[in-house]
């Protein structure tokens, strides 16, 4: 399992899209961030 630091200090609440990529794979997902 891997972890990626995520600093949302300067982000507003809302819906964001994140992408995880490797040479053979790409995954896109939505994330709802609420402060």
Biopython code that builds the backbone (N, CA, C, O; Angstrom):
import numpy as np
from Bio.PDB.StructureBuilder import StructureBuilder

atoms = [
    (1, "UNK", "N", (0.841, -1.169, 0.000)),
    (1, "UNK", "CA", (0.000, 0.000, 0.000)),
    (1, "UNK", "C", (0.892, 1.239, 0.000)),
    (1, "UNK", "O", (1.942, 1.263, 0.642)),
    (2, "UNK", "N", (0.460, 2.260, -0.725)),
    (2, "UNK", "CA", (1.192, 3.512, -0.814)),
    (2, "UNK", "C", (0.353, 4.640, -0.231)),
    (2, "UNK", "O", (-0.875, 4.566, -0.203)),
    (3, "UNK", "N", (1.021, 5.666, 0.226)),
    (3, "UNK", "CA", (0.343, 6.864, 0.713)),
    (3, "UNK", "C", (0.894, 8.080, -0.011)),
    (3, "UNK", "O", (2.083, 8.146, -0.326)),
    (4, "UNK", "N", (0.018, 9.037, -0.272)),
    (4, "UNK", "CA", (0.424, 10.289, -0.902)),
    (4, "UNK", "C", (-0.011, 11.429, 0.009)),
    (4, "UNK", "O", (-1.195, 11.541, 0.327)),
    (5, "UNK", "N", (0.917, 12.271, 0.434)),
    (5, "UNK", "CA", (0.530, 13.408, 1.273)),
    (5, "UNK", "C", (-0.430, 14.334, 0.514)),
    (5, "UNK", "O", (-0.268, 14.568, -0.683)),
    (6, "UNK", "N", (-1.413, 14.846, 1.221)),
    (6, "UNK", "CA", (-2.413, 15.718, 0.601)),
    (6, "UNK", "C", (-2.638, 16.904, 1.522)),
    (6, "UNK", "O", (-3.216, 16.762, 2.599)),
    (7, "UNK", "N", (-2.186, 18.064, 1.101)),
    (7, "UNK", "CA", (-2.338, 19.282, 1.898)),
    (7, "UNK", "C", (-3.456, 20.122, 1.293)),
    (7, "UNK", "O", (-3.282, 20.730, 0.237)),
    (8, "UNK", "N", (-4.593, 20.152, 1.959)),
    (8, "UNK", "CA", (-5.759, 20.875, 1.451)),
    (8, "UNK", "C", (-5.947, 22.215, 2.144)),
    (8, "UNK", "O", (-7.046, 22.770, 2.130)),
    (9, "UNK", "N", (-4.904, 22.731, 2.740)),
    (9, "UNK", "CA", (-4.996, 23.981, 3.490)),
    (9, "UNK", "C", (-5.578, 25.113, 2.651)),
    (9, "UNK", "O", (-6.416, 25.873, 3.136)),
    (10, "UNK", "N", (-5.149, 25.230, 1.409)),
    (10, "UNK", "CA", (-5.570, 26.349, 0.560)),
    (10, "UNK", "C", (-6.695, 25.995, -0.408)),
    (10, "UNK", "O", (-6.995, 26.772, -1.315)),
    (11, "UNK", "N", (-7.316, 24.840, -0.229)),
    (11, "UNK", "CA", (-8.403, 24.443, -1.115)),
    (11, "UNK", "C", (-9.750, 24.778, -0.492)),
    (11, "UNK", "O", (-9.939, 24.673, 0.719)),
    (12, "UNK", "N", (-10.667, 25.179, -1.338)),
    (12, "UNK", "CA", (-12.039, 25.423, -0.892)),
    (12, "UNK", "C", (-12.800, 24.102, -0.887)),
    (12, "UNK", "O", (-12.400, 23.144, -1.549)),
    (13, "UNK", "N", (-13.894, 24.056, -0.139)),
    (13, "UNK", "CA", (-14.766, 22.884, -0.192)),
    (13, "UNK", "C", (-15.283, 22.726, -1.610)),
    (13, "UNK", "O", (-15.539, 23.716, -2.295)),
    (14, "UNK", "N", (-15.437, 21.494, -2.050)),
    (14, "UNK", "CA", (-15.950, 21.262, -3.391)),
    (14, "UNK", "C", (-15.622, 19.870, -3.878)),
    (14, "UNK", "O", (-15.140, 19.028, -3.120)),
    (15, "UNK", "N", (-15.888, 19.636, -5.149)),
    (15, "UNK", "CA", (-15.607, 18.355, -5.786)),
    (15, "UNK", "C", (-14.328, 18.488, -6.600)),
    (15, "UNK", "O", (-14.172, 19.417, -7.392)),
    (16, "UNK", "N", (-13.427, 17.556, -6.396)),
    (16, "UNK", "CA", (-12.151, 17.545, -7.100)),
    (16, "UNK", "C", (-11.984, 16.202, -7.797)),
    (16, "UNK", "O", (-12.549, 15.198, -7.363)),
    (17, "UNK", "N", (-11.216, 16.184, -8.865)),
    (17, "UNK", "CA", (-10.900, 14.952, -9.586)),
    (17, "UNK", "C", (-9.431, 14.655, -9.353)),
    (17, "UNK", "O", (-8.577, 15.529, -9.504)),
    (18, "UNK", "N", (-9.141, 13.410, -8.984)),
    (18, "UNK", "CA", (-7.744, 13.013, -8.839)),
    (18, "UNK", "C", (-7.440, 11.891, -9.817)),
    (18, "UNK", "O", (-8.319, 11.108, -10.176)),
    (19, "UNK", "N", (-6.184, 11.821, -10.244)),
    (19, "UNK", "CA", (-5.747, 10.834, -11.227)),
    (19, "UNK", "C", (-4.530, 10.111, -10.681)),
    (19, "UNK", "O", (-3.571, 10.739, -10.232)),
    (20, "UNK", "N", (-4.576, 8.791, -10.721)),
    (20, "UNK", "CA", (-3.427, 7.956, -10.369)),
    (20, "UNK", "C", (-2.948, 7.298, -11.656)),
    (20, "UNK", "O", (-3.730, 6.650, -12.352)),
    (21, "UNK", "N", (-1.659, 7.462, -11.977)),
    (21, "UNK", "CA", (-1.131, 6.935, -13.234)),
    (21, "UNK", "C", (0.098, 6.078, -12.996)),
    (21, "UNK", "O", (0.935, 6.388, -12.148)),
    (22, "UNK", "N", (0.198, 4.988, -13.760)),
    (22, "UNK", "CA", (1.421, 4.207, -13.871)),
    (22, "UNK", "C", (1.676, 4.033, -15.367)),
    (22, "UNK", "O", (0.942, 4.578, -16.192)),
    (23, "UNK", "N", (2.698, 3.287, -15.709)),
    (23, "UNK", "CA", (2.976, 3.061, -17.131)),
    (23, "UNK", "C", (1.848, 2.286, -17.809)),
    (23, "UNK", "O", (1.605, 2.463, -19.003)),
    (24, "UNK", "N", (1.155, 1.424, -17.052)),
    (24, "UNK", "CA", (0.151, 0.545, -17.650)),
    (24, "UNK", "C", (-1.272, 0.803, -17.172)),
    (24, "UNK", "O", (-2.195, 0.093, -17.572)),
    (25, "UNK", "N", (-1.462, 1.793, -16.334)),
    (25, "UNK", "CA", (-2.761, 1.944, -15.679)),
    (25, "UNK", "C", (-3.046, 3.402, -15.390)),
    (25, "UNK", "O", (-2.140, 4.170, -15.064)),
    (26, "UNK", "N", (-4.315, 3.784, -15.511)),
    (26, "UNK", "CA", (-4.740, 5.127, -15.120)),
    (26, "UNK", "C", (-6.108, 5.026, -14.457)),
    (26, "UNK", "O", (-7.014, 4.373, -14.974)),
    (27, "UNK", "N", (-6.247, 5.680, -13.308)),
    (27, "UNK", "CA", (-7.487, 5.665, -12.541)),
    (27, "UNK", "C", (-7.888, 7.097, -12.246)),
    (27, "UNK", "O", (-7.093, 7.870, -11.712)),
    (28, "UNK", "N", (-9.122, 7.455, -12.592)),
    (28, "UNK", "CA", (-9.649, 8.789, -12.301)),
    (28, "UNK", "C", (-10.858, 8.642, -11.384)),
    (28, "UNK", "O", (-11.744, 7.826, -11.636)),
    (29, "UNK", "N", (-10.883, 9.434, -10.325)),
    (29, "UNK", "CA", (-11.991, 9.394, -9.375)),
    (29, "UNK", "C", (-12.324, 10.797, -8.902)),
    (29, "UNK", "O", (-11.482, 11.694, -8.937)),
    (30, "UNK", "N", (-13.562, 10.978, -8.461)),
    (30, "UNK", "CA", (-13.981, 12.247, -7.871)),
    (30, "UNK", "C", (-13.835, 12.163, -6.360)),
    (30, "UNK", "O", (-14.017, 11.105, -5.759)),
    (31, "UNK", "N", (-13.505, 13.296, -5.762)),
    (31, "UNK", "CA", (-13.374, 13.383, -4.317)),
    (31, "UNK", "C", (-14.155, 14.607, -3.859)),
    (31, "UNK", "O", (-13.996, 15.689, -4.425)),
    (32, "UNK", "N", (-14.986, 14.451, -2.853)),
    (32, "UNK", "CA", (-15.715, 15.576, -2.271)),
    (32, "UNK", "C", (-14.959, 16.014, -1.030)),
    (32, "UNK", "O", (-14.745, 15.223, -0.112)),
    (33, "UNK", "N", (-14.556, 17.279, -1.007)),
    (33, "UNK", "CA", (-13.779, 17.823, 0.105)),
    (33, "UNK", "C", (-14.624, 18.855, 0.831)),
    (33, "UNK", "O", (-15.082, 19.827, 0.231)),
    (34, "UNK", "N", (-14.829, 18.641, 2.122)),
    (34, "UNK", "CA", (-15.622, 19.560, 2.942)),
    (34, "UNK", "C", (-14.776, 20.083, 4.085)),
    (34, "UNK", "O", (-14.090, 19.314, 4.758)),
    (35, "UNK", "N", (-14.821, 21.386, 4.306)),
    (35, "UNK", "CA", (-14.085, 21.986, 5.428)),
    (35, "UNK", "C", (-15.024, 22.229, 6.571)),
    (35, "UNK", "O", (-14.608, 22.729, 7.616)),
]
sb = StructureBuilder()
sb.init_structure("model")
sb.init_model(0)
sb.init_chain("A")
sb.init_seg("    ")
for serial, (resi, resn, name, xyz) in enumerate(atoms, 1):
    if name == "N":
        sb.init_residue(resn, " ", resi, " ")
    sb.init_atom(name, np.array(xyz, "f"), 0.0, 1.0, " ", f" {name:<3s}", serial, name[0])
structure = sb.get_structure()
